[in-house]
Amino acid sequence: MASRILANLLVAGGSVIVRAAAQAWRQAVVNGQRSGMTPESLKQAANATKQMNLDEAYKILGTESNAGIEEVMKRYAHLMQQNEKHGSFYLQSKVYRAKERIEQEVQEQHSEQHQS
């Protein structure tokens, strides 16, 4: 008898939580639409924040924004070597992403020069 009551309580409680979550989701969608947010604009905003900007990449590597790719690679190698000794995966990933971002920019500039 007690197990039946407990099972009924669990089922009733679960259904209340599911209905409340569904209602909250619907309200969030309505509020987002009222403020002008669309699924496409949310994806664009998420992608924009994922990529490191160029100034940040140069700051992480400790170079000037007009530094050549040789200087960037030299600083990258030095910082990675230092982080290997002292073991900071977070810093290694930041340094790697900074190098990657600068390489991407150089690649884009190179392709634009060949197209012109």
All heavy atoms as an XYZ file, in Angstrom:
910
protein
N       0.821     -1.197      0.000
C       0.000      0.000      0.000
C       0.867      1.264      0.000
O       0.602      2.182     -0.756
C      -0.908     -0.044      1.240
C      -1.839      1.108      1.346
S      -3.156      0.897      0.172
C      -4.222      2.168      0.671
N       1.888      1.277      0.852
C       2.765      2.449      0.941
C       3.542      2.632     -0.359
O       3.785      3.764     -0.790
C       3.710      2.314      2.124
N       3.935      1.527     -0.983
C       4.690      1.641     -2.233
C       3.818      2.212     -3.343
O       4.296      2.966     -4.197
C       5.250      0.280     -2.639
O       4.205     -0.630     -2.864
N       2.536      1.876     -3.332
C       1.614      2.409     -4.341
C       1.452      3.925     -4.165
O       1.463      4.682     -5.144
C       0.268      1.703     -4.226
C      -0.751      2.252     -5.204
C      -2.060      1.564     -5.073
N      -2.169      0.633     -6.192
C      -3.093     -0.273     -6.315
N      -3.973     -0.456     -5.358
N      -3.147     -1.031     -7.375
N       1.337      4.377     -2.939
C       1.204      5.819     -2.657
C       2.488      6.549     -3.073
O       2.431      7.613     -3.692
C       0.887      6.051     -1.161
C      -0.510      5.522     -0.841
C       0.978      7.535     -0.822
C      -0.840      5.533      0.632
N       3.609      5.955     -2.734
C       4.892      6.557     -3.098
C       5.046      6.639     -4.623
O       5.500      7.654     -5.157
C       6.048      5.750     -2.496
C       7.445      6.298     -2.721
C       7.582      7.693     -2.128
C       8.473      5.367     -2.129
N       4.662      5.591     -5.328
C       4.747      5.583     -6.787
C       3.839      6.657     -7.382
O       4.225      7.370     -8.324
C       4.375      4.204     -7.329
N       2.627      6.800     -6.855
C       1.699      7.831     -7.332
C       2.260      9.227     -7.092
O       2.127     10.115     -7.943
C       0.341      7.684     -6.666
C      -0.463      6.538     -7.246
O      -0.210      6.105     -8.362
N      -1.413      6.033     -6.469
N       2.886      9.426     -5.936
C       3.480     10.732     -5.634
C       4.627     11.047     -6.595
O       4.766     12.174     -7.062
C       3.985     10.777     -4.191
C       2.921     10.946     -3.113
C       3.541     10.805     -1.731
C       2.254     12.304     -3.247
N       5.446     10.047     -6.871
C       6.559     10.260     -7.791
C       6.074     10.589     -9.199
O       6.606     11.481     -9.863
C       7.469      9.028     -7.820
C       8.339      8.807     -6.588
C       9.074      7.489     -6.687
C       9.319      9.952     -6.429
N       5.076      9.869     -9.660
C       4.537     10.123    -10.995
C       3.893     11.508    -11.056
O       4.112     12.275    -12.007
C       3.527      9.021    -11.398
C       2.763      9.410    -12.651
C       4.258      7.700    -11.598
N       3.119     11.859    -10.058
C       2.461     13.170    -10.036
C       3.494     14.287     -9.957
O       3.397     15.298    -10.671
C       1.493     13.249     -8.863
N       4.489     14.113     -9.099
C       5.536     15.127     -8.970
C       6.330     15.277    -10.245
O       6.672     16.389    -10.655
N       6.645     14.174    -10.886
C       7.385     14.218    -12.144
C       6.621     14.923    -13.235
O       7.190     15.717    -13.995
N       5.330     14.652    -13.317
C       4.534     15.296    -14.366
C       4.409     16.798    -14.119
O       4.405     17.583    -15.067
C       3.162     14.642    -14.475
O       2.422     14.849    -13.287
N       4.339     17.208    -12.857
C       4.277     18.644    -12.535
C       5.574     19.329    -12.972
O       5.548     20.414    -13.570
C       4.016     18.848    -11.019
C       4.278     20.285    -10.612
C       2.605     18.434    -10.665
N       6.693     18.695    -12.701
C       7.985     19.279    -13.072
C       8.126     19.372    -14.587
O       8.576     20.384    -15.121
C       9.140     18.459    -12.450
C       9.147     18.664    -10.948
C      10.489     18.826    -13.063
C      10.118     17.786    -10.197
N       7.706     18.334    -15.298
C       7.796     18.343    -16.767
C       6.906     19.438    -17.342
O       7.313     20.179    -18.245
C       7.427     16.957    -17.345
C       7.227     17.020    -18.844
C       8.500     15.942    -16.982
N       5.685     19.567    -16.824
C       4.795     20.627    -17.325
C       5.352     22.012    -17.039
O       5.269     22.912    -17.875
C       3.399     20.486    -16.711
C       2.543     19.482    -17.472
C       1.117     19.481    -16.979
N       1.048     18.391    -15.994
C       0.419     18.431    -14.841
N      -0.260     19.490    -14.490
N       0.425     17.409    -14.020
N       5.923     22.206    -15.847
C       6.497     23.510    -15.497
C       7.684     23.834    -16.403
O       7.841     24.980    -16.852
C       6.926     23.521    -14.034
N       8.533     22.855    -16.675
C       9.677     23.087    -17.550
C       9.224     23.413    -18.968
O       9.776     24.311    -19.609
C      10.596     21.861    -17.552
N       8.223     22.712    -19.463
C       7.708     22.980    -20.809
C       7.111     24.382    -20.893
O       7.327     25.111    -21.870
C       6.670     21.928    -21.192
N       6.384     24.770    -19.862
C       5.786     26.098    -19.849
C       6.880     27.174    -19.781
O       6.794     28.195    -20.474
C       4.834     26.251    -18.665
C       4.110     27.583    -18.646
C       3.145     27.691    -17.474
O       3.077     26.807    -16.628
N       2.406     28.783    -17.419
N       7.915     26.954    -18.980
C       9.016     27.913    -18.895
C       9.725     28.032    -20.244
O      10.114     29.131    -20.659
C      10.003     27.487    -17.811
N       9.895     26.914    -20.930
C      10.544     26.936    -22.245
C       9.710     27.735    -23.236
O      10.232     28.558    -23.983
C      10.757     25.507    -22.744
C      11.359     25.460    -24.110
C      10.712     25.260    -25.285
C      12.721     25.674    -24.447
N      11.595     25.312    -26.334
C      12.846     25.565    -25.839
C      13.862     25.939    -23.691
C      14.050     25.729    -26.495
C      15.063     26.085    -24.361
C      15.138     25.978    -25.742
N       8.402     27.486    -23.252
C       7.530     28.234    -24.167
C       7.585     29.726    -23.878
O       7.638     30.548    -24.793
C       6.092     27.718    -24.064
C       5.856     26.408    -24.778
C       4.365     26.075    -24.886
N       3.732     25.917    -23.584
C       3.653     24.776    -22.903
N       4.169     23.681    -23.427
N       3.065     24.723    -21.731
N       7.600     30.088    -22.596
C       7.659     31.504    -22.230
C       8.997     32.124    -22.637
O       9.041     33.263    -23.086
C       7.434     31.683    -20.728
C       7.279     33.125    -20.305
C       6.092     33.800    -20.958
O       5.008     33.234    -21.049
N       6.290     35.015    -21.434
N      10.066     31.365    -22.505
C      11.377     31.864    -22.921
C      11.415     32.104    -24.421
O      11.987     33.095    -24.887
C      12.468     30.885    -22.504
N      10.813     31.228    -25.183
C      10.756     31.396    -26.645
C       9.950     32.640    -26.990
O      10.355     33.449    -27.832
C      10.166     30.138    -27.316
C       9.846     30.393    -28.776
C      11.117     28.969    -27.164
N       8.821     32.829    -26.340
C       7.987     34.011    -26.596
C       8.754     35.282    -26.241
O       8.762     36.257    -27.006
C       6.656     33.924    -25.800
C       5.915     35.244    -25.807
C       5.790     32.817    -26.375
N       9.416     35.291    -25.092
C      10.190     36.472    -24.691
C      11.320     36.752    -25.673
O      11.610     37.907    -25.985
C      10.759     36.291    -23.282
C       9.690     36.331    -22.215
O       8.580     36.803    -22.441
N      10.018     35.823    -21.045
N      11.971     35.698    -26.159
C      13.033     35.870    -27.135
C      12.517     36.450    -28.437
O      13.146     37.313    -29.047
N      11.351     35.993    -28.873
C      10.773     36.510    -30.112
C      10.353     37.967    -29.951
O      10.501     38.758    -30.872
C       9.584     35.657    -30.529
C      10.002     34.297    -31.029
C       8.814     33.372    -31.271
O       7.702     33.615    -30.801
N       9.069     32.287    -31.992
N       9.862     38.327    -28.790
C       9.478     39.722    -28.546
C      10.687     40.643    -28.597
O      10.572     41.797    -29.017
C       8.805     39.870    -27.179
C       7.405     39.370    -27.130
C       6.789     39.624    -25.780
N       5.524     38.942    -25.656
C       4.957     38.648    -24.517
N       5.542     38.959    -23.383
N       3.808     38.022    -24.490
N      11.819     40.155    -28.136
C      13.023     40.993    -28.124
C      13.759     40.959    -29.457
O      14.799     41.584    -29.604
C      13.955     40.570    -26.994
O      14.458     39.279    -27.234
N      13.249     40.213    -30.425
C      13.833     40.195    -31.754
C      14.885     39.122    -31.959
O      15.578     39.125    -32.964
N      15.019     38.212    -31.040
C      16.005     37.143    -31.186
C      15.416     36.036    -32.058
O      14.294     35.612    -31.858
C      16.400     36.567    -29.827
C      17.105     37.545    -28.930
S      18.625     38.194    -29.615
C      19.677     36.796    -29.460
N      16.217     35.605    -33.011
C      15.842     34.478    -33.855
C      16.892     33.384    -33.668
O      18.000     33.669    -33.197
C      15.791     34.888    -35.335
O      17.106     35.292    -35.732
C      14.795     36.018    -35.569
N      16.574     32.172    -34.040
C      17.595     31.110    -33.912
C      18.877     31.425    -34.683
O      19.970     31.120    -34.227
C      16.892     29.880    -34.495
C      15.442     30.138    -34.304
C      15.287     31.627    -34.445
N      18.745     32.086    -35.831
C      19.923     32.434    -36.616
C      20.785     33.459    -35.893
O      22.008     33.357    -35.884
C      19.512     32.974    -37.996
C      18.847     31.964    -38.902
C      17.374     31.772    -38.577
O      16.753     32.683    -37.985
O      16.845     30.703    -38.905
N      20.153     34.466    -35.288
C      20.938     35.487    -34.587
C      21.599     34.915    -33.337
O      22.688     35.334    -32.959
C      20.071     36.698    -34.228
O      19.047     36.332    -33.329
N      20.969     33.939    -32.696
C      21.586     33.290    -31.546
C      22.826     32.507    -31.965
O      23.855     32.540    -31.289
C      20.597     32.358    -30.859
C      19.482     33.024    -30.068
C      18.492     31.980    -29.560
C      20.039     33.816    -28.919
N      22.749     31.809    -33.105
C      23.911     31.064    -33.600
C      25.042     32.011    -33.964
O      26.210     31.746    -33.679
C      23.531     30.224    -34.817
C      22.776     28.977    -34.476
C      22.482     28.170    -35.720
C      21.657     26.952    -35.387
N      21.315     26.182    -36.576
N      24.709     33.127    -34.603
C      25.732     34.093    -34.985
C      26.399     34.688    -33.751
O      27.618     34.858    -33.720
C      25.133     35.209    -35.835
C      24.777     34.778    -37.234
C      24.054     35.868    -37.997
O      23.603     36.857    -37.427
N      23.924     35.680    -39.304
N      25.619     34.992    -32.739
C      26.185     35.549    -31.508
C      27.088     34.537    -30.822
O      28.152     34.886    -30.306
C      25.064     35.985    -30.572
N      26.682     33.289    -30.812
C      27.499     32.249    -30.182
C      28.810     32.067    -30.935
O      29.870     31.929    -30.329
C      26.729     30.937    -30.129
N      28.769     32.069    -32.261
C      29.985     31.899    -33.055
C      30.912     33.100    -32.931
O      32.128     32.956    -32.958
C      29.651     31.647    -34.518
C      29.095     30.260    -34.743
O      29.306     29.361    -33.940
N      28.366     30.096    -35.822
N      30.347     34.287    -32.810
C      31.166     35.492    -32.698
C      31.973     35.494    -31.406
O      33.096     35.986    -31.373
C      30.291     36.732    -32.778
N      31.417     34.956    -30.354
C      32.128     34.962    -29.084
C      33.120     33.822    -28.979
O      33.999     33.850    -28.135
C      31.145     34.881    -27.906
O      30.382     33.671    -28.016
C      30.225     36.072    -27.875
N      33.023     32.822    -29.833
C      33.935     31.681    -29.764
C      35.309     32.008    -30.318
O      36.296     31.461    -29.868
C      33.350     30.482    -30.513
C      32.236     29.810    -29.795
C      31.756     28.619    -30.577
C      30.565     27.980    -29.915
N      30.047     26.870    -30.693
N      35.366     32.867    -31.324
C      36.637     33.121    -31.978
C      37.378     34.257    -31.280
O      36.815     35.301    -30.975
C      36.428     33.463    -33.442
C      37.725     33.533    -34.201
C      37.503     33.748    -35.680
O      36.573     34.440    -36.056
N      38.354     33.175    -36.492
N      38.640     34.046    -31.041
C      39.500     35.043    -30.417
C      39.718     36.181    -31.401
O      39.903     35.956    -32.596
C      40.835     34.375    -30.074
C      41.832     35.266    -29.412
S      43.400     34.416    -29.116
C      42.898     33.196    -27.923
N      39.694     37.422    -30.900
C      39.971     38.518    -31.818
C      41.476     38.683    -31.989
O      42.278     38.183    -31.201
C      39.275     39.815    -31.392
C      39.821     40.390    -30.118
O      41.028     40.354    -29.852
N      38.938     40.955    -29.312
N      41.867     39.371    -33.011
C      43.263     39.472    -33.400
C      44.103     40.208    -32.359
O      45.228     39.794    -32.054
C      43.358     40.165    -34.761
C      44.587     39.910    -35.587
C      44.853     38.424    -35.756
C      44.464     40.565    -36.937
N      43.571     41.280    -31.788
C      44.315     42.025    -30.762
C      44.620     41.149    -29.557
O      45.722     41.188    -29.008
C      43.529     43.261    -30.318
C      43.453     44.320    -31.405
O      44.371     44.359    -32.250
O      42.487     45.098    -31.395
N      43.632     40.360    -29.146
C      43.834     39.460    -28.011
C      44.916     38.426    -28.327
O      45.753     38.111    -27.477
C      42.523     38.758    -27.666
C      42.615     37.855    -26.471
C      41.308     37.128    -26.188
O      40.346     37.241    -26.972
O      41.262     36.436    -25.158
N      44.923     37.929    -29.547
C      45.925     36.938    -29.941
C      47.333     37.521    -29.857
O      48.248     36.875    -29.332
C      45.635     36.445    -31.357
N      47.515     38.740    -30.343
C      48.829     39.375    -30.270
C      49.239     39.640    -28.823
O      50.410     39.487    -28.459
C      48.860     40.676    -31.078
C      48.998     40.445    -32.565
C      47.971     40.788    -33.435
C      50.158     39.894    -33.095
C      48.094     40.579    -34.795
C      50.291     39.678    -34.458
C      49.261     40.030    -35.303
O      49.392     39.810    -36.646
N      48.284     40.027    -27.985
C      48.595     40.275    -26.576
C      49.018     38.997    -25.863
O      49.943     39.001    -25.047
C      47.392     40.892    -25.861
C      47.175     42.341    -26.204
C      45.963     42.891    -25.489
C      45.688     44.322    -25.913
N      44.462     44.834    -25.298
N      48.334     37.903    -26.152
C      48.667     36.626    -25.515
C      50.091     36.212    -25.873
O      50.851     35.760    -25.012
C      47.651     35.536    -25.906
C      46.318     35.809    -25.216
C      48.170     34.148    -25.552
C      45.187     34.946    -25.691
N      50.451     36.393    -27.128
C      51.790     36.003    -27.556
C      52.842     37.056    -27.219
O      54.039     36.802    -27.338
C      51.803     35.716    -29.057
C      51.035     34.463    -29.467
C      50.994     34.326    -30.977
C      51.631     33.229    -28.840
N      52.420     38.236    -26.792
C      53.362     39.274    -26.395
C      54.073     39.910    -27.572
O      55.243     40.272    -27.457
N      53.395     40.050    -28.680
C      53.991     40.668    -29.867
C      53.177     41.884    -30.260
O      52.037     42.068    -29.822
C      54.017     39.686    -31.057
O      52.690     39.292    -31.367
C      54.858     38.465    -30.742
N      53.776     42.706    -31.097
C      53.070     43.868    -31.639
C      52.142     43.399    -32.758
O      52.364     42.352    -33.368
C      54.075     44.883    -32.199
C      55.010     45.455    -31.156
C      54.302     46.334    -30.148
O      53.338     47.033    -30.522
O      54.702     46.306    -28.973
N      51.133     44.187    -33.060
C      50.176     43.784    -34.082
C      50.776     43.803    -35.491
O      50.217     43.217    -36.402
C      48.935     44.679    -34.035
O      49.302     46.024    -34.254
N      51.922     44.457    -35.649
C      52.562     44.468    -36.972
C      53.704     43.456    -37.049
O      54.488     43.482    -37.990
C      53.062     45.877    -37.311
C      54.047     46.400    -36.277
O      54.332     45.747    -35.276
N      54.542     47.598    -36.510
N      53.801     42.562    -36.064
C      54.869     41.564    -36.048
C      54.671     40.560    -37.179
O      53.543     40.217    -37.539
C      54.893     40.829    -34.713
N      55.777     40.110    -37.716
C      55.729     39.127    -38.789
C      55.431     37.738    -38.247
O      55.493     37.486    -37.040
N      55.121     36.830    -39.158
C      54.781     35.465    -38.763
C      55.976     34.771    -38.107
O      55.798     33.924    -37.230
C      54.220     34.661    -39.965
C      53.572     33.360    -39.495
C      55.304     34.402    -40.977
C      52.312     33.530    -38.727
N      57.197     35.168    -38.491
C      58.391     34.568    -37.879
C      58.457     34.906    -36.389
O      58.758     34.043    -35.556
C      59.677     35.045    -38.581
C      59.778     34.644    -40.036
C      59.040     35.614    -40.966
O      58.735     36.756    -40.551
O      58.729     35.206    -42.095
N      58.196     36.165    -36.069
C      58.207     36.596    -34.662
C      57.099     35.889    -33.879
O      57.292     35.462    -32.745
C      58.039     38.117    -34.570
C      57.965     38.655    -33.163
C      59.267     38.530    -32.382
O      60.339     38.403    -33.022
O      59.215     38.544    -31.150
N      55.939     35.756    -34.490
C      54.815     35.070    -33.846
C      55.187     33.618    -33.538
O      54.967     33.125    -32.435
C      53.550     35.148    -34.728
C      52.471     34.203    -34.241
C      53.029     36.572    -34.786
N      55.785     32.944    -34.517
C      56.154     31.540    -34.319
C      57.257     31.396    -33.265
O      57.264     30.445    -32.485
C      56.589     30.917    -35.641
C      55.463     30.829    -36.664
S      53.985     30.013    -36.050
C      54.551     28.334    -35.996
N      58.166     32.355    -33.229
C      59.240     32.337    -32.230
C      58.657     32.476    -30.823
O      59.007     31.721    -29.919
C      60.219     33.479    -32.531
C      61.397     33.557    -31.608
C      62.302     34.704    -32.045
C      63.337     35.004    -30.987
N      64.155     36.167    -31.346
N      57.737     33.414    -30.647
C      57.095     33.617    -29.338
C      56.232     32.407    -28.962
O      56.199     31.985    -27.811
C      56.225     34.885    -29.346
C      56.994     36.157    -29.418
C      57.788     36.442    -28.170
N      56.884     36.541    -27.032
C      57.242     36.366    -25.764
N      58.476     36.101    -25.462
N      56.363     36.467    -24.800
N      55.565     31.855    -29.953
C      54.739     30.669    -29.720
C      55.596     29.519    -29.197
O      55.266     28.880    -28.192
C      54.011     30.258    -31.006
C      53.398     28.896    -30.951
C      52.217     28.680    -30.260
C      54.002     27.810    -31.577
C      51.651     27.416    -30.186
C      53.443     26.548    -31.516
C      52.265     26.357    -30.817
O      51.715     25.109    -30.746
N      56.688     29.257    -29.874
C      57.569     28.152    -29.462
C      58.112     28.386    -28.060
O      58.139     27.463    -27.226
C      58.709     28.005    -30.461
N      58.515     29.626    -27.764
C      59.052     29.946    -26.438
C      57.994     29.742    -25.353
O      58.266     29.112    -24.319
C      59.567     31.391    -26.418
C      59.976     31.854    -25.067
N      61.132     31.431    -24.457
C      59.365     32.690    -24.187
C      61.234     31.990    -23.266
N      60.161     32.758    -23.076
N      56.801     30.253    -25.587
C      55.738     30.132    -24.573
C      55.299     28.682    -24.371
O      55.053     28.256    -23.241
C      54.542     31.011    -24.956
C      54.793     32.512    -24.855
C      53.627     33.281    -25.459
C      55.002     32.929    -23.414
N      55.235     27.931    -25.444
C      54.854     26.525    -25.310
C      55.918     25.748    -24.546
O      55.601     24.907    -23.705
C      54.607     25.890    -26.682
C      53.345     26.374    -27.350
S      51.841     26.066    -26.415
C      51.532     24.380    -26.878
N      57.164     26.050    -24.815
C      58.248     25.376    -24.099
C      58.195     25.711    -22.606
O      58.358     24.827    -21.763
C      59.596     25.796    -24.689
C      60.773     25.079    -24.078
C      62.084     25.515    -24.699
O      62.181     26.613    -25.251
N      63.074     24.664    -24.608
N      57.951     26.959    -22.281
C      57.855     27.357    -20.877
C      56.673     26.681    -20.186
O      56.780     26.243    -19.044
C      57.718     28.878    -20.752
C      58.964     29.632    -21.115
C      60.113     29.295    -20.172
O      59.953     29.240    -18.973
N      61.274     29.035    -20.759
N      55.565     26.580    -20.885
C      54.379     25.962    -20.280
C      54.514     24.457    -20.163
O      53.875     23.847    -19.310
C      53.116     26.329    -21.064
C      52.659     27.726    -20.750
O      52.627     28.123    -19.599
N      52.338     28.481    -21.770
N      55.317     23.846    -21.008
C      55.560     22.410    -20.871
C      56.306     22.124    -19.578
O      56.033     21.144    -18.891
C      56.363     21.882    -22.062
C      55.535     21.703    -23.299
C      56.365     21.239    -24.490
O      57.499     20.766    -24.287
O      55.866     21.356    -25.613
N      57.237     22.997    -19.233
C      58.013     22.821    -18.003
C      57.153     22.992    -16.761
O      57.300     22.278    -15.786
C      59.165     23.822    -17.950
C      60.250     23.568    -18.955
C      61.321     24.629    -18.835
C      62.369     24.477    -19.916
N      63.352     25.564    -19.859
N      56.272     23.967    -16.784
C      55.504     24.317    -15.596
C      54.071     23.791    -15.632
O      53.327     23.971    -14.681
C      55.524     25.828    -15.386
C      56.917     26.371    -15.289
N      57.765     26.070    -14.253
C      57.637     27.160    -16.125
C      58.928     26.658    -14.438
N      58.875     27.333    -15.575
N      53.672     23.209    -16.725
C      52.435     22.450    -16.824
C      51.122     23.166    -16.658
O      50.352     22.843    -15.780
N      50.828     24.150    -17.494
C      49.520     24.799    -17.465
C      48.813     24.537    -18.794
O      49.104     25.179    -19.803
C      49.658     26.302    -17.225
O      48.396     26.915    -17.356
N      47.894     23.588    -18.786
C      47.163     23.253    -20.009
C      46.329     24.436    -20.495
O      46.217     24.678    -21.699
C      46.262     22.047    -19.765
C      45.471     21.652    -20.979
C      46.082     21.034    -22.052
C      44.119     21.928    -21.056
C      45.368     20.692    -23.182
C      43.389     21.597    -22.184
C      44.020     20.965    -23.243
N      45.752     25.197    -19.566
C      44.944     26.356    -19.937
C      45.781     27.366    -20.728
O      45.359     27.842    -21.783
C      44.357     27.020    -18.690
C      43.617     28.291    -18.980
C      42.357     28.273    -19.556
C      44.189     29.527    -18.697
C      41.680     29.439    -19.845
C      43.520     30.698    -18.974
C      42.265     30.652    -19.544
O      41.605     31.813    -19.835
N      46.975     27.677    -20.218
C      47.824     28.630    -20.921
C      48.292     28.082    -22.264
O      48.357     28.818    -23.253
C      49.024     28.999    -20.057
C      48.716     29.860    -18.840
C      49.973     30.090    -18.028
C      48.079     31.174    -19.243
N      48.593     26.799    -22.304
C      48.995     26.199    -23.573
C      47.882     26.323    -24.603
O      48.136     26.636    -25.771
C      49.358     24.734    -23.384
C      50.697     24.513    -22.744
C      50.993     23.039    -22.553
O      50.090     22.226    -22.412
N      52.270     22.706    -22.542
N      46.657     26.097    -24.179
C      45.547     26.187    -25.130
C      45.332     27.625    -25.589
O      45.037     27.865    -26.759
C      44.266     25.610    -24.529
O      43.833     26.383    -23.449
N      45.502     28.595    -24.687
C      45.362     30.004    -25.082
C      46.450     30.400    -26.080
O      46.189     31.084    -27.070
C      45.428     30.924    -23.858
C      44.199     30.891    -23.000
C      43.000     31.352    -23.767
C      42.435     32.596    -23.184
N      41.215     33.029    -23.856
N      47.677     29.972    -25.807
C      48.793     30.281    -26.702
C      48.563     29.636    -28.071
O      48.758     30.262    -29.115
C      50.129     29.827    -26.079
C      51.265     29.878    -27.087
C      50.460     30.681    -24.863
N      48.111     28.389    -28.062
C      47.855     27.689    -29.318
C      46.748     28.385    -30.106
O      46.861     28.586    -31.323
C      47.476     26.228    -29.055
C      47.173     25.479    -30.322
C      48.191     25.022    -31.140
C      45.852     25.265    -30.723
C      47.916     24.354    -32.322
C      45.574     24.595    -31.898
C      46.602     24.149    -32.692
O      46.327     23.501    -33.854
N      45.669     28.766    -29.432
C      44.555     29.443    -30.116
C      44.984     30.808    -30.647
O      44.520     31.240    -31.714
C      43.346     29.595    -29.183
C      42.721     28.295    -28.794
C      42.087     27.624    -29.977
N      41.603     26.317    -29.607
C      41.570     25.286    -30.408
N      41.962     25.399    -31.638
N      41.125     24.129    -29.999
N      45.862     31.491    -29.924
C      46.350     32.786    -30.396
C      47.158     32.607    -31.678
O      46.978     33.346    -32.649
C      47.197     33.450    -29.314
N      48.052     31.618    -31.675
C      48.851     31.336    -32.883
C      47.935     30.953    -34.039
O      48.086     31.424    -35.168
C      49.838     30.206    -32.624
C      50.648     29.836    -33.865
C      51.357     28.519    -33.734
C      50.421     27.368    -33.700
N      50.369     26.531    -34.888
N      46.951     30.131    -33.744
C      46.002     29.681    -34.759
C      45.240     30.864    -35.364
O      45.055     30.944    -36.581
C      45.039     28.696    -34.094
C      44.155     27.933    -35.011
C      43.308     26.936    -34.239
O      42.578     27.341    -33.308
O      43.386     25.752    -34.573
N      44.833     31.808    -34.518
C      44.073     32.978    -34.986
C      44.928     33.870    -35.882
O      44.482     34.364    -36.913
C      43.541     33.768    -33.795
C      42.813     35.038    -34.160
C      41.574     34.737    -34.987
N      40.846     35.933    -35.289
C      40.915     36.576    -36.467
N      41.657     36.108    -37.438
N      40.234     37.678    -36.657
N      46.199     34.061    -35.486
C      47.086     34.897    -36.299
C      47.382     34.209    -37.621
O      47.398     34.861    -38.680
C      48.367     35.232    -35.519
C      48.008     36.143    -34.332
C      49.394     35.897    -36.418
C      49.128     36.368    -33.355
N      47.587     32.906    -37.597
C      47.802     32.164    -38.850
C      46.591     32.288    -39.773
O      46.735     32.425    -40.980
C      48.076     30.695    -38.562
C      49.456     30.412    -38.029
C      49.669     28.954    -37.691
O      48.678     28.235    -37.401
O      50.832     28.524    -37.712
N      45.392     32.244    -39.189
C      44.175     32.388    -39.982
C      44.144     33.754    -40.660
O      43.808     33.868    -41.838
C      42.943     32.211    -39.094
C      41.641     32.420    -39.809
C      40.452     32.428    -38.849
O      40.614     32.417    -37.632
N      39.270     32.468    -39.405
N      44.508     34.791    -39.928
C      44.513     36.139    -40.483
C      45.547     36.272    -41.596
O      45.267     36.852    -42.645
C      44.801     37.157    -39.377
C      44.679     38.590    -39.821
C      43.256     39.001    -40.141
O      42.307     38.350    -39.668
O      43.089     39.988    -40.882
N      46.723     35.704    -41.397
C      47.767     35.743    -42.428
C      47.293     35.005    -43.672
O      47.499     35.471    -44.800
C      49.086     35.151    -41.884
C      50.087     34.918    -43.001
C      49.664     36.064    -40.818
N      46.653     33.861    -43.471
C      46.132     33.075    -44.595
C      45.084     33.868    -45.376
O      45.081     33.861    -46.609
C      45.525     31.769    -44.057
C      45.181     30.777    -45.115
C      46.384     29.948    -45.487
O      47.499     30.441    -45.577
N      46.159     28.672    -45.689
N      44.189     34.565    -44.653
C      43.155     35.368    -45.316
C      43.783     36.512    -46.107
O      43.365     36.795    -47.236
C      42.162     35.891    -44.279
C      41.249     34.845    -43.719
C      40.375     35.361    -42.588
O      40.439     36.584    -42.272
O      39.632     34.551    -42.013
N      44.768     37.165    -45.514
C      45.444     38.270    -46.228
C      46.169     37.740    -47.465
O      46.149     38.379    -48.515
C      46.447     38.966    -45.302
C      45.799     39.804    -44.240
C      46.810     40.384    -43.275
O      48.001     40.096    -43.335
N      46.335     41.227    -42.370
N      46.774     36.590    -47.339
C      47.496     35.989    -48.458
C      46.539     35.632    -49.601
O      46.836     35.870    -50.763
C      48.246     34.738    -47.976
C      49.154     34.139    -48.981
N      50.240     34.813    -49.489
C      49.129     32.926    -49.605
C      50.854     34.044    -50.360
N      50.201     32.888    -50.454
N      45.389     35.074    -49.252
C      44.417     34.705    -50.295
C      43.797     35.949    -50.941
O      43.513     35.939    -52.131
C      43.327     33.789    -49.725
O      42.549     34.472    -48.784
N      43.624     37.027    -50.177
C      43.088     38.260    -50.743
C      44.088     38.889    -51.722
O      43.700     39.423    -52.751
C      42.765     39.272    -49.635
C      41.534     38.945    -48.853
C      41.307     39.913    -47.693
O      42.060     40.891    -47.568
O      40.371     39.673    -46.917
N      45.371     38.788    -51.417
C      46.391     39.348    -52.305
C      46.442     38.572    -53.623
O      46.645     39.150    -54.675
C      47.767     39.313    -51.628
C      47.906     40.315    -50.526
C      49.224     40.185    -49.789
O      49.989     39.262    -50.024
N      49.486     41.128    -48.905
N      46.241     37.269    -53.545
C      46.272     36.468    -54.773
C      45.023     36.664    -55.615
O      45.068     36.494    -56.819
C      46.454     34.986    -54.445
C      47.866     34.633    -54.084
N      48.928     34.884    -54.904
C      48.362     34.041    -52.970
C      50.043     34.478    -54.338
N      49.728     33.955    -53.159
N      43.910     37.008    -54.985
C      42.676     37.237    -55.726
C      42.690     38.595    -56.418
O      42.060     38.795    -57.440
C      41.469     37.148    -54.807
C      41.179     35.742    -54.363
C      39.989     35.684    -53.402
O      39.425     36.701    -53.037
N      39.615     34.468    -53.026
N      43.421     39.550    -55.866
C      43.461     40.900    -56.448
C      44.304     40.978    -57.678
O      45.168     40.322    -58.001
C      44.009     41.884    -55.408
O      43.139     41.931    -54.315
